């Protein structure tokens, strides 16, 4: 911040990622761990009391339409959705399902619709995309990645189909019967498309007018470290160049005396600050990195910094790096929290990992636009040319800069950065 406060499936071919420890979600005997909740009904409740009343009524109905038969979770096509008692964030979810003709169902993730399930030959559903196959993120906006499956991988009606679904933040991958049908697509928030998916939410198994059977349901909760690696992928293959050798500050200049290399990371010295910047300038670019903040930690990413002055104003912007949960920051301007373009555009909150854990962040700067993706969720997507109000200033001298240096704006806390790589656009 600126210094001035203003399942494990029976199908062996479908496997979880390395070091997986999946937990079964269904015991094959009864409905333990599940309750009834159709979120399209529940969302109509206007008070917590109304919500609890609605859920109680739905749970009673749930037990009349869902049953266990031969170790399978069975729905008769009616009633509220089967809903996990627990909320989940980053996961790999495995499940097998079998439908009847006219099937139109799906899987809600973080309480949000949905990974689609079709009867691909149902004539009335073809106009909705059924003939393209199951597994797509059907509620995404038309034309967006993941809306339609990459291939049609459905088996014939009456046969068991196997899903593996990975979700990291809003980033979503879906494999159907061992074929990739969605690859690294952002799942939109159906309830409010201006916001990312919630950080956590339940899994719903949708019921939609026809019998559907489920079995071999399991989930693996993915650690932050594993999620960071999966989100990042291969830097070189994606065209990124490393900015940090992990050993010293070669390639960096500016306030170098106020930074040090600790355990393979660039870290601001406690009680020190200033801007550590690259020796090269960048116009349009994507930068990816991991960062870790201590309790109350405060730093920033200098974007198109001219090499002097306060990057929050002399540069295009300073993107906040902040411990959002610290009590001392409880009353900040919304434009001062993590990921925000300082004093100009507020970022969505609630997507950082706990203090002391490494976060993965990717920043795309193109023309006057900036997008910040934190741990798989887009928390800022803004056009600074449209911003006319700046916290504490009548004018912003740097926001229209076409190029400048990239750097870290330290404010006295031991915030650390590692695995820093950049790609010119």
C-alpha positions, 0 to 999 in steps of 0.5 A, a space after each residue: 500500500 502507498 505510505 500515506 493511508 487514505 473420488 477416487 473412482 473405480 475407473 482406474 484410468 481417471 486419476 487425481 493429481 499427485 499426492 492426492 488424498 481423496 475423501 469419499 462424499 457418499 457412504 453408499 448406504 444413506 444420505 449422511 453428509 447431504 441435504 436438500 437445497 435448490 439455490 434458485 429457491 433459497 436465494 429468494 429468502 430475504 432474511 437469515 430466518 427465511 433462509 433457515 425455514 426454506 432449507 428446512 422445508 427443502 430438506 424434508 422434501 429432499 428425503 422423499 425424492 432421493 434414495 440409496 439403491 445398490 450403493 448408488 445415490 438416486 434421484 427420481 427427477 424431482 425435489 431440491 438438489 443434493 447438497 454437500 454439508 461442507 463448503 469447498 474451495 480448490 478441489 478435484 471432484 470425481 463422480 460417476 453418473 448415469 441418466 435416462 432419456 431427456 436428461 438435463 442435469 448438472 453439477 454446481 460448484 461453489 453453489 454456482 451452476 454448472 457443469 452440464 449433463 445432457 441427453 445428447 440426442 434429446 431433440 428439444 434440448 439440441 437448441 440449447 447445445 445438448 448435441 455438443 455433449 456434456 461437461 461444458 460450463 453451460 451458464 457461462 456467457 455465450 462465446 466464452 471459454 468453457 461454455 461448450 465442451 471441446 469434444 463430445 465424450 458422452 457414453 450411450 444412455 444407460 452407461 456410466 459416465 465418469 467426471 473429473 473436475 478440477 477447480 482452482 479459484 474460478 479456473 476450471 478443468 473438466 474431463 469426461 470419460 478421460 477426455 478433456 472437455 473444458 481446459 483452464 476456463 474461468 467459471 462465471 458467477 451466475 448470481 453476479 457476473 460482475 464478481 468472481 465465484 465465491 471463495 468457497 461453496 457447496 457442491 450441488 447435484 442438480 435434479 431436473 425432471 428425469 432420473 439420475 444415478 450417482 456413484 463413486 463420489 469423492 473430493 480432494 481439497 487442493 493445497 495452496 502450494 499445489 494450486 499455485 503450481 497447477 495454475 502457473 504451469 510451464 513459464 517457458 512454454 507459455 512464453 515467459 522470461 524469468 526476472 529473478 534468478 533466485 540468488 541475488 538482485 541481478 537485473 534489478 535496480 533502485 532501492 536495492 539496499 533495502 531488499 534482500 534475497 531470503 530463501 530464494 525470494 526477494 524480500 523487503 527488509 523490515 523497516 525499509 522501503 522504496 522501489 526495487 525495479 527492473 532495469 528494462 522498461 515494459 509497455 504491454 505485458 503479463 507478469 506472474 509471481 508468487 508473494 507472501 505477506 506477514 501479518 499487517 504486511 504492506 507492499 505494492 507492484 509498481 506498474 509502468 514506473 518512470 524511475 522516480 517519485 511515488 509509483 502510486 502517482 508518478 507511474 501508471 499505478 501501484 497495485 496493492 499487496 496487502 494483508 487485507 485482514 489486518 485490524 489496522 487496515 479495517 477502515 481503508 478506502 476500498 481502493 486501497 486493499 490488495 490488488 486494487 489500482 491504488 486510489 483508482 479502482 477497487 479489487 474484490 476481496 476474500 481471495 488471498 491465502 492465509 497470512 504466511 502462505 504463498 499466493 499466485 498472482 498474474 497481472 495483465 497490462 494492455 493499453 489503459 487496462 489492467 487485469 489482476 488474477 489472484 489464486 485463479 480468481 479475477 479480482 480486478 479488471 479495469 480501464 484506468 482511462 475511464 477513472 476520473 477520481 483519485 484518492 487524495 489527488 485531483 489529478 493523476 500524472 502517471 496513469 496514461 504512461 505508455 511504458 515504464 519499469 516494473 517493480 516492488 514498492 516497499 513500505 517497511 514490511 518483510 513482504 516476499 516475492 518469488 518465481 517472477 516472470 514476464 511476457 511482453 505483449 
